[in-house]
């Protein structure tokens, strides 16, 4: 299932996984590690299976056989295109989070006001998480924090440039706190959002996060603003 990249080009799981290569995989399969070659329907079924299985079970409880059965694909196909359970989860998360990243970047462009750009970004994030809570649960329960950088979108130069650009611009204008680095401001922004969203899901809150948008944004803004 292809999605647009932040630069407007078609973006697929191939851009989110290790560079295509060929190595010997388990059960004699050849690992190409090129998910872009997967048929759209196959990738969609794998994405749904990964999301459902790994967001409702501990990582070690789910086998690739379980995924293959749930997705109605062969085990050899998974080994061929991903090589391991970890690579499969990273690749599918990259596709899912890539859709959010694209929307975030779109909302960061065309607006000059720093506060409004961050408001738009928060709104897009909360709206996405309200609609796709299993993605966030998968990210924090199936992938150790030390492995988040294995998810390609975390290394996206377009996303990082756009995000850090907002914070650097805000600091240069005297709008955002300039006593810390722009990277720390990014960590504060994403850290608060991540914790709020995760605990919202864990507590099984019924009220949508987007309904609390204004209050949440004011809390985050006060934490980062120069005032």
C-alpha positions as CSV (number, residue, x, y, z in Angstrom):
1,X,0.0,0.0,0.0
2,X,1.8,3.1,-1.2
3,X,1.6,6.4,0.5
4,X,3.0,9.8,-0.5
5,X,6.3,10.9,0.9
6,X,6.7,14.3,2.5
7,X,8.3,15.4,-0.7
8,X,5.2,14.3,-2.7
9,X,6.7,11.2,-4.3
10,X,5.1,7.8,-3.8
11,X,6.3,6.3,-0.6
12,X,6.3,2.6,0.2
13,X,7.5,0.3,2.8
14,X,10.8,-0.1,0.8
15,X,11.8,3.4,1.9
16,X,11.1,2.4,5.5
17,X,13.2,-0.8,5.7
18,X,16.8,-1.7,5.3
19,X,18.3,-1.2,1.9
20,X,17.3,-4.1,-0.4
21,X,19.8,-7.0,-0.2
22,X,19.7,-10.8,-0.4
23,X,20.7,-13.1,2.4
24,X,19.8,-16.6,3.4
25,X,16.7,-16.5,5.7
26,X,15.1,-19.1,7.9
27,X,13.7,-22.2,6.3
28,X,15.9,-21.7,3.3
29,X,14.0,-18.6,2.1
30,X,15.8,-15.8,0.3
31,X,15.6,-12.5,2.1
32,X,15.2,-9.6,-0.4
33,X,14.1,-7.1,2.2
34,X,12.3,-5.1,-0.4
35,X,8.7,-4.7,0.8
36,X,7.9,-2.4,-2.2
37,X,7.8,-5.6,-4.3
38,X,4.9,-6.9,-2.2
39,X,1.4,-6.7,-3.8
40,X,-0.7,-3.9,-2.3
41,X,-3.2,-6.4,-1.0
42,X,-0.6,-8.6,0.6
43,X,1.0,-5.6,2.4
44,X,-2.4,-4.4,3.6
45,X,-3.2,-7.8,5.1
46,X,0.2,-8.0,6.7
47,X,-0.3,-4.5,8.2
48,X,-3.7,-5.4,9.6
49,X,-2.3,-8.7,11.0
50,X,0.7,-7.1,12.7
51,X,-1.5,-4.3,14.2
52,X,-4.0,-6.7,15.6
53,X,-1.7,-9.4,16.9
54,X,1.1,-7.3,18.4
55,X,-1.1,-4.7,19.9
56,X,-3.1,-7.3,21.8
57,X,-0.3,-9.7,22.8
58,X,3.2,-9.5,24.1
59,X,5.8,-9.4,21.4
60,X,7.3,-12.8,22.3
61,X,3.8,-14.5,22.3
62,X,3.3,-13.8,18.6
63,X,5.2,-15.9,16.0
64,X,5.6,-15.3,12.3
65,X,3.4,-18.3,11.7
66,X,0.6,-16.5,13.6
67,X,1.1,-13.5,11.4
68,X,1.2,-15.6,8.2
69,X,-2.1,-17.3,9.2
70,X,-3.8,-14.0,10.2
71,X,-2.7,-12.3,7.0
72,X,-3.3,-15.3,4.8
73,X,0.2,-15.2,3.3
74,X,2.9,-17.8,3.3
75,X,5.6,-17.9,5.9
76,X,8.2,-17.9,3.1
77,X,6.8,-14.6,1.8
78,X,7.4,-12.9,5.2
79,X,10.9,-14.3,5.4
80,X,11.6,-13.2,1.8
81,X,10.6,-9.6,2.2
82,X,11.4,-8.9,5.8
83,X,13.7,-11.6,7.2
84,X,12.6,-11.5,10.8
85,X,9.7,-10.7,13.1
86,X,11.4,-7.5,14.3
87,X,11.9,-6.2,10.7
88,X,8.3,-7.0,9.9
89,X,7.0,-4.9,12.8
90,X,9.4,-2.1,12.1
91,X,8.4,-2.0,8.5
92,X,4.7,-2.0,9.2
93,X,5.0,0.7,11.8
94,X,7.0,2.7,9.4
95,X,4.2,2.6,6.9
96,X,1.6,3.5,9.5
97,X,3.5,6.3,11.1
98,X,4.5,7.5,7.7
99,X,0.9,8.5,7.0
100,X,0.9,10.6,10.2
101,X,4.2,12.2,9.3
102,X,3.0,13.2,5.9
103,X,0.0,14.9,7.4
104,X,2.2,16.6,10.0
105,X,4.6,18.0,7.4
106,X,1.7,19.2,5.3
107,X,0.3,21.2,8.2
108,X,3.7,22.6,9.1
109,X,4.0,24.3,5.7
110,X,2.2,27.4,4.5
111,X,1.8,28.9,8.0
112,X,4.2,31.5,9.3
113,X,3.1,31.8,12.9
114,X,5.0,29.4,15.2
115,X,2.2,28.9,17.7
116,X,-0.3,28.1,15.0
117,X,2.0,25.6,13.3
118,X,2.4,23.7,16.5
119,X,-1.3,23.8,17.1
120,X,-2.0,22.3,13.7
121,X,0.6,19.6,14.4
122,X,-0.9,18.7,17.8
123,X,-4.4,18.6,16.3
124,X,-3.3,16.2,13.5
125,X,-1.5,13.9,16.0
126,X,-4.4,13.7,18.4
127,X,-6.9,13.1,15.6
128,X,-4.8,10.3,14.2
129,X,-4.3,8.7,17.6
130,X,-8.0,8.9,18.4
131,X,-8.7,7.0,15.2
132,X,-5.7,4.6,15.3
133,X,-5.0,3.9,19.0
134,X,-3.6,0.4,18.2
135,X,-0.7,2.0,16.3
136,X,0.5,3.8,19.4
137,X,0.0,0.8,21.5
138,X,2.1,-1.3,19.1
139,X,4.8,1.3,19.0
140,X,5.3,1.4,22.8
141,X,4.7,-2.3,23.6
142,X,6.3,-4.2,20.7
143,X,9.3,-2.0,20.1
144,X,11.8,-1.0,22.8
145,X,12.6,2.7,22.9
146,X,16.2,1.9,22.1
147,X,15.0,0.4,18.8
148,X,12.7,3.2,17.7
149,X,15.4,4.5,15.4
150,X,15.1,1.2,13.5
151,X,11.7,2.6,12.3
152,X,12.6,4.5,9.2
153,X,10.3,7.5,9.7
154,X,12.4,8.4,12.9
155,X,15.3,9.1,10.6
156,X,13.3,10.9,7.9
157,X,15.2,14.1,7.0
158,X,12.1,15.8,5.8
159,X,10.2,15.2,9.0
160,X,13.1,16.2,11.3
161,X,14.0,19.2,9.2
162,X,10.4,20.4,9.2
163,X,10.0,19.9,13.0
164,X,13.3,21.2,14.2
165,X,12.8,24.2,11.8
166,X,9.7,25.2,13.7
167,X,11.4,25.2,17.0
168,X,14.6,26.9,15.8
169,X,12.4,29.6,14.1
170,X,10.4,30.1,17.3
171,X,13.6,30.4,19.3
172,X,15.1,33.0,16.9
173,X,11.9,35.0,17.1
174,X,12.0,34.9,20.9
175,X,8.7,33.1,21.0
176,X,10.1,29.8,22.3
177,X,12.5,29.1,25.2
178,X,16.0,29.4,23.9
179,X,17.8,28.3,27.0
180,X,17.7,24.7,25.8
181,X,18.4,23.2,22.3
182,X,15.7,22.9,19.7
183,X,16.0,19.1,20.0
184,X,15.0,19.3,23.7
185,X,12.0,21.4,22.7
186,X,11.1,18.7,20.2
187,X,11.5,16.0,22.9
188,X,9.2,18.0,25.3
189,X,6.6,18.4,22.6
190,X,6.6,14.8,21.4
191,X,7.3,13.4,24.9
192,X,4.2,15.0,26.5
193,X,2.0,13.9,23.5
194,X,3.4,10.4,23.6
195,X,2.8,9.9,27.3
196,X,-0.7,11.4,27.2
197,X,-1.8,9.3,24.2
198,X,-0.3,6.1,25.6
199,X,-1.9,6.5,29.1
200,X,-5.2,7.5,27.5
201,X,-5.2,4.2,25.7
202,X,-4.0,2.1,28.7
203,X,-6.7,3.6,30.9
204,X,-9.3,3.0,28.2
205,X,-10.6,6.5,28.4
206,X,-13.8,7.1,26.5
207,X,-13.5,10.8,26.0
208,X,-11.6,11.6,22.8
209,X,-8.3,13.4,23.1
210,X,-9.2,15.8,20.3
211,X,-12.1,17.0,22.5
212,X,-9.5,18.2,25.0
213,X,-7.3,19.8,22.4
214,X,-7.3,23.4,23.5
215,X,-6.4,22.5,27.1
216,X,-3.7,20.1,26.1
217,X,-2.1,22.6,23.7
218,X,-2.1,25.3,26.3
219,X,-0.2,23.0,28.7
220,X,2.4,22.1,26.1
221,X,2.7,25.7,24.9
222,X,3.4,27.0,28.4
223,X,6.1,24.3,28.8
224,X,7.9,25.6,25.8
225,X,7.2,29.3,25.4
226,X,9.7,32.0,26.2
227,X,7.2,33.5,28.7
